[in-house]
Amino acid sequence: MSDDSDSNINPRRTVVLDGSNIIWGGSLGEEPDVHRLFSSISYYEELGYRVIPVVSRKQFQAIKWKEVAGYEQLQSLRTARILELAEDDDLLVINLALEHNAWMITQDTFVDRHNTKEKK
């Protein structure tokens, strides 16, 4: 006879990555480094997770215009429909995490820097 508490366990096997945050080095931002995102994807895949990376459209275009190293690889993720682009990447990260019962990986404070109020 199985324990009822065990039947309610639904282990999370998906990770949603805040790719914009990872590429720009966290909530305080640094120089963009696309390879940080690829390292994060590899890390979680090696642990057996399904990985959903998310990047804002604006930052995706900035990477292209600034000719940041790794753009071609990022574009290949997009072409393969692995990378999700969004106008509001924070909202998409949260929604995907809820939708897939996934872990959300971010260093974002979810505070609007212009208004210094928390995002809702």
Secondary structure, DSSP 8 states (H G I E B T S, - for coil): ---HHHHT-----EEEEEHHHHHTTSTT--S--HHHHHHHHHHHHHTT-EEEEEEEHHHHHHHHHTT-TTHHHHHHHHHTT-SEEESSHHHHHHHHHHHTT-EEE-----EETTTTEE--
